[in-house]
Amino acid sequence: MSTTPLPQLASSVTEFSGDAQTMSLVAFTAVATITLLLCVMTGPDRDDLDEFYTGYRSLSPLRNGLAIAGDYISAATVLGTTGVIALCGYDGVVLALSTALSLMLLMFLLAEPLRNAGRFTMGDALARRMPGRAVRITACAVTLAALLPMMLVQLAGTGQLLAFMLGFSGDAVKTACIVCMGALMISYAAIGGMKGTALIQILKIVMLLGSGAVVALLLLSRFDWNPGALFDAAARGSGVGDAFLRSGLEFAGGPYPRLDMITGQLAVVLGGACLPHITMRMYTATDARQVRRSLSWAVSGVALFVLVITVVGFGATALVGRAVIAQADPQGNTAYLLGSRAAFGADVSTAETLLFTAVTTAIFLTVLASVAGMILACANSLAHDVFAGMVRDTSARREMLLARLSALAVGIPTILLATQVQHRSLQPLITLAFCIGASALAPALVYSLFWRRYTRTGLLCTLIGGTLAVLVLMPGTNLVSGSPAAAFPEADFNWFPFTTTGVVTVPLGFALGWLGTLASGRAESEQQRRRYESVEGWILAGAAVRKGDSSSSGRA
């Protein structure tokens, strides 16, 4: 292990050299130009909905799996989860493992039925059994409610991140970075469609895994390839000793730390598997076998990345120190960069500068690709589930135009909101998105795909009730007020004694679906049972489908 004193090393890695900043800026510009050109070249024809929404299902399982992993590993995962590992140790590792477990839940439980039931959007999957505009409009509203916070997190953190990497200062420059990044993301979604964004996701995940794996190996080499030595050094650098390697550090300030941790992981596992920009990728596979093979590649990629951020997070704490990481960013969002820089030591060679440039470029591309995929999911839902249903027999060309205009309609307000929240803690927004996924979307999908008697009333109660419950309870958590790291540290309206709402809203979402179904009456339940039995073989096994059924479900 290196004998460089910790304070000296910490001061050297929190300031990036002018060469690294210049090379990063050039790399960012090149990547933005190349990826935008790729979207233009692979963009769909003006009147081809299948190409825009699914990319003709032309991706091989490997490429589709990489695209799914790229969508799943957002900037919040790269920066936020690594930060939790660097600041909270064991609890951060559990969070990282929960993200991988979430994708496995999607693979084994929901992926094949989702692919069989849906066509373009989550609204298609829900409307196969319960057709009607109310279901589609509600599904679109919940999609927006779940993904808008995630998009704000990615965009709002962009200004701070670029300022940290490139040495910029001043709110005007940070705001300009947010606007420029947002414009690029809207362009990717509107021009490239599913195939264009998939190519960007593939490029992103390859760069992220490649550069991250090299950095992780360099960090391990500094500890003589001994993970135990790395963990011990991280415990010393954390300032809390062995507590860093035990459960409870992240939620130690709450009244119910154990229950808080369990419900937080539950929200990540259930919510991450059901977020619409992830489930949207299921419709790009040609059949159930391709879905399984694609998700096998995706799970492998995410599992590898969990190993990478575990090593980088612990390495950052060991070599830089927990206090320095928290001083640079109280949420630890700079830990991935600090750990990558610390892997090179005090003196950085030209090759190491190039590698660090690859790391920063991969993060930049991660932000671009993540928000582009989310904007595409929201735009698809608005165009296909809401606007196209307003006019009977909407032409393909018109729906394509609506989808592209919807990308603008989603992207522009997101950019404006991101400029307003960039100076606040963004952790409540991340938690909000996962809690909506776990409390509204997860129960709705599980019931719709597997419960024969589930009714339209039950579905609407699940989606609306679960979402409203999260929105009501979230402002009362300590992530919003009542603590120095909260979004509003100067205020204290903290009345809900948990960090996430999942302890109440997840069981409530399932209960509302059950109660709504009971309230519908036996006649409607029997009608829904017969309707489900008519499509059960197709949903669960893809066994058969009536002629024209897939097209009719797209407009039901």
VENSUL-V418105 format. One record per residue. RES is the residue in one letter. NEAR is the number of other C-alpha atoms within 12 Angstrom. Layout:
[[RES:NEAR] [RES:NEAR]]
//
This chain:
[[M:22] [S:22] [T:13] [T:20] [P:18] [L:28] [P:20] [Q:20] [L:29] [A:34] [S:24] [S:26] [V:37] [T:34] [E:27] [F:33] [S:26] [G:16] [D:23] [A:32] [Q:27] [T:23] [M:26] [S:34] [L:25] [V:20] [A:28] [F:33] [T:20] [A:17] [V:30] [A:32] [T:19] [I:21] [T:37] [L:34] [L:22] [L:26] [C:33] [V:23] [M:19] [T:27] [G:36] [P:32] [D:23] [R:23] [D:21] [D:23] [L:35] [D:31] [E:28] [F:45] [Y:50] [T:36] [G:33] [Y:26] [R:31] [S:24] [L:32] [S:27] [P:29] [L:27] [R:34] [N:44] [G:39] [L:38] [A:46] [I:53] [A:51] [G:49] [D:51] [Y:50] [I:50] [S:45] [A:42] [A:43] [T:45] [V:47] [L:43] [G:39] [T:44] [T:49] [G:45] [V:43] [I:52] [A:54] [L:49] [C:46] [G:48] [Y:33] [D:36] [G:41] [V:40] [V:33] [L:36] [A:43] [L:32] [S:32] [T:42] [A:36] [L:30] [S:40] [L:42] [M:32] [L:27] [L:39] [M:36] [F:21] [L:26] [L:40] [A:44] [E:38] [P:40] [L:48] [R:43] [N:42] [A:47] [G:43] [R:43] [F:50] [T:47] [M:50] [G:50] [D:44] [A:46] [L:50] [A:42] [R:43] [R:42] [M:39] [P:29] [G:28] [R:28] [A:26] [V:38] [R:41] [I:33] [T:35] [A:45] [C:36] [A:31] [V:44] [T:44] [L:40] [A:37] [A:45] [L:46] [L:41] [P:38] [M:45] [M:50] [L:48] [V:46] [Q:51] [L:55] [A:43] [G:46] [T:44] [G:39] [Q:37] [L:40] [L:35] [A:28] [F:30] [M:39] [L:32] [G:24] [F:23] [S:18] [G:15] [D:19] [A:16] [V:22] [K:31] [T:32] [A:26] [C:34] [I:42] [V:28] [C:27] [M:42] [G:43] [A:31] [L:40] [M:45] [I:44] [S:38] [Y:48] [A:51] [A:45] [I:39] [G:43] [G:49] [M:51] [K:42] [G:40] [T:54] [A:48] [L:41] [I:48] [Q:45] [I:37] [L:32] [K:42] [I:46] [V:34] [M:31] [L:46] [L:34] [G:24] [S:32] [G:43] [A:30] [V:27] [V:43] [A:39] [L:29] [L:31] [L:42] [L:37] [S:22] [R:27] [F:27] [D:15] [W:17] [N:18] [P:25] [G:18] [A:22] [L:35] [F:37] [D:26] [A:35] [A:42] [A:33] [R:28] [G:36] [S:36] [G:26] [V:22] [G:21] [D:21] [A:24] [F:34] [L:32] [R:22] [S:25] [G:26] [L:31] [E:33] [F:30] [A:21] [G:21] [G:25] [P:17] [Y:21] [P:22] [R:22] [L:24] [D:32] [M:33] [I:27] [T:33] [G:40] [Q:36] [L:37] [A:43] [V:43] [V:34] [L:40] [G:45] [G:46] [A:49] [C:46] [L:49] [P:51] [H:49] [I:46] [T:47] [M:46] [R:54] [M:51] [Y:43] [T:44] [A:39] [T:27] [D:30] [A:30] [R:22] [Q:30] [V:40] [R:32] [R:29] [S:38] [L:46] [S:30] [W:30] [A:42] [V:37] [S:26] [G:39] [V:39] [A:29] [L:28] [F:41] [V:36] [L:32] [V:38] [I:46] [T:48] [V:48] [V:51] [G:58] [F:53] [G:56] [A:55] [T:51] [A:50] [L:52] [V:48] [G:39] [R:43] [A:29] [V:35] [I:40] [A:27] [Q:20] [A:30] [D:32] [P:27] [Q:37] [G:41] [N:40] [T:48] [A:49] [Y:53] [L:49] [L:50] [G:50] [S:47] [R:46] [A:45] [A:45] [F:37] [G:35] [A:27] [D:19] [V:22] [S:17] [T:15] [A:14] [E:26] [T:29] [L:25] [L:32] [F:43] [T:38] [A:37] [V:41] [T:45] [T:41] [A:41] [I:46] [F:48] [L:48] [T:45] [V:49] [L:45] [A:53] [S:50] [V:53] [A:53] [G:53] [M:53] [I:57] [L:54] [A:52] [C:51] [A:48] [N:50] [S:45] [L:40] [A:44] [H:45] [D:44] [V:35] [F:29] [A:31] [G:31] [M:21] [V:17] [R:13] [D:17] [T:23] [S:20] [A:22] [R:21] [R:23] [E:35] [M:36] [L:31] [L:35] [A:42] [R:39] [L:27] [S:33] [A:41] [L:32] [A:25] [V:40] [G:42] [I:29] [P:25] [T:39] [I:40] [L:24] [L:26] [A:37] [T:33] [Q:24] [V:30] [Q:31] [H:26] [R:30] [S:34] [L:39] [Q:42] [P:35] [L:39] [I:41] [T:43] [L:48] [A:46] [F:48] [C:54] [I:55] [G:49] [A:49] [S:53] [A:52] [L:54] [A:49] [P:43] [A:54] [L:48] [V:34] [Y:37] [S:49] [L:42] [F:26] [W:30] [R:28] [R:35] [Y:45] [T:42] [R:41] [T:32] [G:39] [L:49] [L:43] [C:38] [T:46] [L:49] [I:37] [G:36] [G:42] [T:43] [L:29] [A:32] [V:43] [L:31] [V:21] [L:32] [M:38] [P:32] [G:29] [T:34] [N:36] [L:40] [V:36] [S:28] [G:26] [S:22] [P:19] [A:25] [A:29] [A:31] [F:26] [P:19] [E:15] [A:18] [D:20] [F:22] [N:25] [W:21] [F:28] [P:29] [F:35] [T:46] [T:48] [T:48] [G:45] [V:31] [V:33] [T:42] [V:40] [P:28] [L:33] [G:41] [F:37] [A:26] [L:35] [G:39] [W:33] [L:24] [G:31] [T:34] [L:23] [A:21] [S:24] [G:20] [R:16] [A:16] [E:23] [S:26] [E:20] [Q:22] [Q:32] [R:26] [R:20] [R:26] [Y:31] [E:22] [S:21] [V:32] [E:27] [G:21] [W:29] [I:37] [L:29] [A:22] [G:23] [A:18] [A:18] [V:22] [R:15] [K:9] [G:11] [D:23] [S:26] [S:20] [S:21] [S:34] [G:37] [R:37] [A:32]]
//
